Amino acid sequence: MHDVILVGGGPVGLFAAILLRQAGLDVLVLEQRTSRSTHSRAIGIHPPALEALAGAGVAADLVALGVAIHQGVARSAGREVTRLSFGALHCDYPFVLAVPQIQTERVLETRLGAVAPGAFRRGVTVTDVHDAGGSMLVTTSTGDVLQAQLVIGADGGRSTVRTSAGVPASLRPYPDTYLMGDFADGLADRSTAVLYLEPGGIVESFPLPDGVRRWVVRTPSLVSAPTPDRLADLIRARTGVDVEIASNSMLSAFDVQRRLAHRFVTGRTVLIGDAAHQVSPIGGQGMNLGWLDAVELVPMIRASLMEGRDVGRELAAFNVRRRRAAVTAARQAHLNMALGRPLPRPVLSARNAVFSRVNAVPAVHDAIARTFTMQ
Ligand SMILES: Cc1cc2nc3c(=O)[nH]c(=O)nc-3n(C[C@H](O)[C@H](O)[C@H](O)COP(=O)(O)OP(=O)(O)OC[C@H]3O[C@@H](n4cnc5c(N)ncnc54)[C@H](O)[C@@H]3O)c2cc1C
């Protein structure tokens, strides 16, 4: 009988397991993949998440690996529209840290191995979870049945735990599609995020470690057979920037959706991360949101399992608060996507002029900086 079984060893499951173990609980993480996914996803880690990661003992390692982004610049037709600085944020980490998700997961996995040796099992697919009265039974594809007082579903957007718990999820597809790729960073503004607001649609570029830059381009439809040349052509046509095609190290075309579980807590099952809420990556908050779920949840689990306290009311409040946080992040992503849609040049220029004027007001600038960094 384990205290907690976590289904899913992605960034959120690993992080929650570390916090649970640090709180003195016995945890087991079951991950279906035999090796880490190389599919490139999250890069942005926001200040509140960095503070949480410090509590898990991994912030320093991640900061050493990543690039600290202290400001973002919006450009259009080769000219600066406006600038957003994170330097004045009142927090321990006044920047957005850019680290590829695969490296973040590696750091978390190493830390979990240190605090809870043997607690992470790869190559184990969970097929069913059910409440057997006093405990939870977790069935794997090999027919093993494991037992825990509580199950946390951190098993991503298509969560088996969510399905087993009979929790419906609403799904909202968006019309936006993107092509994304990493190239050698030839730009002068090395640690600056740049948004190119252009009539054909937005182009975003972010610094990554090891002299690499990630480019994300909004496309009219999903590109079925992406090539580095195609992405380089789009970047050049909209921004005038020439990326070095031969240096391409990652390429991916994706569409976006929002998924929200109707409830995050069902008896002895709790959903966190993408299993509970999937938000559009345009805004870069999904993984951060999942970590903040765990930060709120772990003290309740500790109080319930170690002190025998009834935390029913606190869990109900957790459910309300975290769903609200997910809806807020989804709205922010929705706004970011709208900002990046194609517009005729005169309309775009008028909108950019408004942005520039409004963002020049210090109070507005600071409020936008806080919103973008999840504060
Ligand atoms: C292109 C892109 C860019 C993004 N950029 C950002 C960003 O900059 N910042 C940000 O915060 N977020 C970003 N995101 C979102 C982020 O990647 C996700 O929110 C994050 O991966 C969610 O983590 P998770 O652990 O909840 O789920 P996942 O990463 O999906 O992990 C779930 C794990 O559960 C395992 N699993 C699933 N089913 C089972 C089962 N039945 N049994 C055992 N194991 C199972 C899976 O193999 C997987 O390892 C981006 C996403 C995309 C697609």
The ligand as an ORCA input file, in Angstrom:
! r2SCAN-3c Opt
* xyz 0 1
  C       4.489     23.281    -28.753
  C       4.238     23.403    -27.283
  C       4.867     24.401    -26.566
  C       4.622     24.546    -25.194
  N       5.244     25.537    -24.506
  C       5.010     25.692    -23.191
  C       5.723     26.667    -22.427
  O       6.580     27.390    -22.944
  N       5.447     26.774    -21.083
  C       4.532     25.949    -20.492
  O       4.305     26.106    -19.283
  N       3.880     24.989    -21.166
  C       4.099     24.834    -22.497
  N       3.482     23.831    -23.183
  C       2.578     22.911    -22.465
  C       3.355     21.808    -21.733
  O       4.152     21.081    -22.652
  C       2.373     20.877    -21.026
  O       1.464     21.649    -20.294
  C       3.105     19.908    -20.094
  O       3.845     18.949    -20.814
  C       2.103     19.184    -19.210
  O       2.800     18.332    -18.361
  P       2.084     17.071    -17.712
  O       3.125     16.385    -16.906
  O       0.809     17.495    -17.090
  O       1.647     16.179    -18.964
  P       2.559     15.470    -20.046
  O       3.780     16.241    -20.323
  O       1.655     15.130    -21.174
  O       3.019     14.148    -19.324
  C       2.105     13.096    -19.075
  C       2.892     11.816    -18.925
  O       1.986     10.768    -18.586
  C       2.341      9.613    -19.297
  N       1.123      8.782    -19.415
  C       0.010      9.056    -20.120
  N      -0.906      8.070    -19.970
  C      -0.329      7.162    -19.142
  C      -0.767      5.911    -18.626
  N      -1.987      5.411    -18.923
  N       0.070      5.198    -17.821
  C       1.316      5.681    -17.511
  N       1.780      6.864    -17.997
  C       0.960      7.600    -18.794
  C       2.852     10.141    -20.637
  O       3.691      9.205    -21.301
  C       3.583     11.400    -20.231
  O       4.955     11.173    -19.965
  C       3.717     23.659    -24.541
  C       3.089     22.636    -25.273
  C       3.353     22.505    -26.624
  C       2.658     21.405    -27.383
*
